[in-house]
Amino acid sequence: MRYQDRQDAGRRLAEALLGYARHDVVVLALPRGGVILGAEVAARLGVPLDLVIPRKVGHPNYPEYGIAAVAEAGEVVANEDEVARVDRGWFERAVAHEREEAARRRRHYLGEREPLDLGGKTAIVVDDGIATGLTMEAAVRDVRGRGASEVVVAVPVAPADAVARLKRQVDAVVALQAPVDYAGAVGAYYIEFRQVSDDEVTAALQGAPIRPA
């Protein structure tokens, strides 16, 4: 199955999550693409929308190759074999830089709005798909650190092995598709998968609920 676009995927995901239409639920979306889906889910469930912002730490020689990921305040998720091969000082500086960048992006998208209190809440973490799972694992750790009592990962598509790994870390994984023979890229499961702009993220957040309906 291929989704027409992120709005289509978000609507389908929302239907699968209707059982979470409760007052103690918060949707946490990963920018940029995940925010489009998160807005659809939050609107359908009538629950607040906030951000969780994981950042990839790329290899010093091959920046597109992620060796770790970290969110604003959560623990680092790393490919330990790869991290062991790079300079430790460089790695610590890179992690600090990505934490700062995550915080900067929150300010850019949400201004002075404080992060929603997740204490005792069910947090549904939404993205437009999962490839390796590294950034999603960092997002999950950040959400746990913010006090969520239950964490649900919700995506339109993820490789079967990534789903199995995430199920050991969260309370539930809702993946509309979890192929064993993963196509290799999230975009392969969409007909239209253009890059989402910062303006689109801001607009989606402004139109989404920030308090329960």
C-alpha positions in Angstrom: 0.0 0.0 0.0 1.2 3.5 -0.8 -0.2 6.7 0.8 -1.2 9.6 -1.4 0.6 12.1 0.8 1.3 12.8 4.5 -2.2 14.0 5.1 -3.6 10.8 3.8 -1.2 8.7 6.0 -2.1 10.9 9.0 -5.8 10.3 8.5 -5.3 6.5 8.2 -3.1 6.5 11.2 -5.7 8.5 13.2 -8.4 5.9 12.5 -6.1 3.2 13.9 -5.6 5.3 17.0 -9.2 6.1 17.9 -9.0 4.0 21.0 -6.7 6.7 22.4 -9.2 9.5 22.2 -8.9 10.2 25.9 -8.3 13.3 28.1 -4.9 12.0 29.3 -3.3 11.6 25.8 -0.8 13.9 24.1 0.5 13.6 20.5 4.2 14.3 20.1 5.3 14.7 16.5 8.8 14.6 14.9 9.5 17.6 12.7 9.3 18.1 9.9 7.2 15.5 8.1 5.8 13.9 11.2 4.1 17.2 12.2 1.8 16.9 9.2 0.6 13.5 10.4 0.6 14.5 14.0 -1.7 17.4 13.3 -4.2 15.0 11.6 -4.0 12.6 14.5 -4.4 15.2 17.2 -7.3 16.8 15.5 -9.1 13.5 15.0 -8.6 12.4 18.6 -9.3 15.8 20.0 -6.0 15.8 22.0 -3.1 18.3 22.3 -0.1 18.3 19.9 3.5 19.1 20.9 6.9 18.3 19.4 9.7 15.9 20.2 12.8 16.8 18.3 15.4 14.1 17.9 18.6 15.0 15.9 20.9 12.6 14.1 24.6 12.7 14.8 26.4 11.9 11.5 29.7 10.3 11.1 32.5 12.9 11.0 33.6 11.7 7.5 30.2 10.8 6.2 27.7 13.2 7.8 24.6 11.5 6.1 25.5 8.3 7.9 24.0 8.5 11.4 26.0 6.9 14.2 23.8 8.3 17.0 20.7 10.4 17.8 19.7 12.6 20.6 16.7 14.8 21.5 16.5 17.9 23.6 16.9 16.3 27.0 16.8 12.5 26.5 19.6 10.0 26.5 21.8 9.4 23.5 21.0 6.4 21.3 24.1 5.2 19.6 25.6 2.6 17.3 28.2 1.7 19.8 30.5 0.0 17.3 30.7 3.2 15.2 30.9 5.6 18.1 33.9 3.6 19.5 35.8 4.4 16.2 35.5 8.2 16.4 37.2 10.7 18.6 35.3 10.9 21.9 35.8 14.6 22.3 34.4 15.2 18.8 31.4 13.0 19.6 30.6 14.8 22.8 30.8 18.2 21.0 28.6 16.8 18.2 26.0 15.6 20.7 25.9 19.0 22.5 25.6 20.8 19.2 22.6 18.7 18.2 20.9 19.2 21.5 21.3 22.9 21.0 19.9 22.6 17.5 16.8 20.7 18.8 16.2 23.5 21.3 16.6 26.1 18.6 14.1 24.4 16.4 11.5 24.2 19.2 11.9 28.0 19.7 11.6 28.5 15.9 8.4 26.5 15.6 6.7 27.2 18.9 8.2 30.5 20.1 7.9 30.9 23.9 5.3 28.2 24.3 6.4 25.8 27.0 6.5 22.1 26.3 3.4 20.3 27.4 3.5 18.5 30.7 3.6 14.8 30.0 3.5 13.7 33.7 1.2 10.8 34.0 0.1 11.1 30.4 -0.1 8.7 27.4 2.3 10.0 24.8 1.7 9.0 21.1 4.9 9.6 19.2 4.2 10.2 15.5 6.4 10.3 12.5 5.8 9.8 8.7 7.8 6.6 8.8 10.8 4.8 10.2 13.9 3.7 8.4 16.5 2.6 10.9 14.7 3.6 14.1 17.6 5.5 15.6 15.9 8.9 15.8 12.6 7.4 17.0 14.5 5.6 19.8 16.0 9.0 20.8 12.5 10.5 20.7 11.1 7.8 22.9 13.8 8.3 25.5 13.2 12.0 25.5 9.4 11.5 26.0 10.0 9.0 28.9 12.3 11.6 30.5 9.5 14.1 30.3 7.4 11.9 32.6 5.0 10.1 30.2 3.5 7.1 31.9 2.7 5.3 28.7 4.5 5.7 25.3 3.0 4.6 22.0 4.9 4.9 18.7 2.6 5.4 15.7 3.8 5.4 12.1 2.4 4.5 8.7 5.4 2.3 7.9 8.4 0.8 9.6 10.7 -2.2 8.9 9.6 -5.3 10.8 12.9 -5.5 12.7 12.6 -1.9 13.8 9.1 -2.5 15.1 10.3 -5.6 17.0 13.1 -3.5 18.6 10.8 -0.6 19.5 8.2 -2.9 21.1 10.8 -3.8 23.8 11.1 -0.1 24.6 7.5 1.2 24.5 4.0 0.2 25.6 2.7 -0.2 22.1 3.7 0.3 18.5 1.0 1.1 15.9 2.5 0.6 12.5 0.0 0.4 9.6 2.7 -1.5 7.6 5.7 -3.4 8.9 7.2 -5.2 6.0 10.0 -7.7 6.4 11.3 -6.7 3.0 11.5 -3.0 3.6 11.8 -0.9 0.5 14.8 1.0 1.9 13.3 4.5 2.2 10.1 5.9 3.8 9.3 7.9 0.6 8.9 4.6 -1.3 5.6 4.1 0.5 4.2 7.5 -0.6 3.0 8.7 -4.0 3.8 12.3 -3.0 6.7 12.8 -0.5 8.1 16.3 -1.0 10.1 18.0 1.7 8.0 19.8 4.3 9.0 23.4 4.9 9.4 25.2 8.2 6.4 27.4 7.3 4.2 24.3 6.8 5.3 22.9 10.2 4.4 26.2 11.9 1.0 26.4 10.2 0.2 22.8 11.2 1.1 23.5 14.8 -0.9 26.7 14.9 -4.0 24.9 13.6 -3.7 22.0 16.1 -5.2 21.8 19.5 -2.9 22.7 22.4 -5.4 21.6 25.1 -7.8 18.7 25.2 -11.1 19.2 23.4 
